[in-house]
Amino acid sequence: MTTTITRPAPAKPIRIAYLLVPQFPLMSFAAAIEPMRSANRMSERHLFEWTLVSVEGAEVAASNGIRISVDCRLDQLKSIDLLVVCAGLEPAQFGPKHAVHHQLRRLARHGAMIGA
């Protein structure tokens, strides 16, 4: 008797956006991204997809000075499952709070979980 093992059809990937706030800790950000990249690689499927965003769509400097390019502005995000805000030790110094809160509420109303 021969047993055939088949993989189930791939589910849709979990869509995560990372909002990079100036002076965010690169170590924490890498610790969040790398396990997902490894899971995708080991499973040979896209279990996770991620998008990097900033408020203005411009690159963001981490706390160590390394600049990270982003994919889009926060207000351009449409359909995501989770938004993770990556902020450093002094997020109160971060610029347009009202506009950011408005966008976070918009994403939450459309089903996204919000975390930091």
Residue pairs with C-beta under 8 A, 6 or more apart in sequence:
10 45
10 46
13 45
13 46
13 47
13 48
13 49
14 47
14 48
14 49
14 81
14 82
15 49
15 50
15 51
15 79
15 80
15 81
15 82
16 36
16 48
16 49
16 50
16 51
16 80
16 81
16 82
16 83
16 84
17 50
17 51
17 52
17 53
17 77
17 80
17 82
17 83
17 84
17 112
18 29
18 32
18 33
18 50
18 51
18 52
18 53
18 83
18 84
18 86
19 53
19 54
19 55
19 74
19 83
19 84
19 85
19 86
19 100
20 29
20 52
20 53
20 54
20 60
20 62
20 68
20 70
20 86
21 60
21 85
21 86
21 87
21 88
21 91
21 94
22 60
22 61
22 88
22 94
23 61
23 62
23 63
23 87
23 88
23 89
23 90
23 93
24 60
24 62
24 63
24 86
24 87
24 88
25 62
25 63
25 86
25 88
26 62
26 63
26 64
26 66
26 68
28 86
29 62
29 68
29 86
32 84
32 86
33 50
36 47
36 48
36 50
37 48
39 47
39 48
40 46
40 47
40 48
51 71
51 72
51 77
51 80
52 68
52 69
52 70
52 71
53 70
53 71
53 72
53 73
53 74
53 76
53 77
54 60
54 70
54 73
54 74
55 73
55 74
55 95
55 96
55 99
55 100
56 73
57 70
57 72
57 73
57 76
58 70
59 67
59 68
59 69
59 70
60 67
60 68
60 70
61 67
61 68
62 68
63 88
63 89
74 100
74 103
75 99
75 103
77 83
77 103
77 107
79 110
80 107
80 112
81 111
81 112
81 113
82 112
82 113
82 114
82 115
83 104
83 107
83 112
83 113
83 114
83 115
84 115
84 116
85 104
85 114
85 115
85 116
86 116
87 94
87 116
94 100
104 114
107 114
108 114
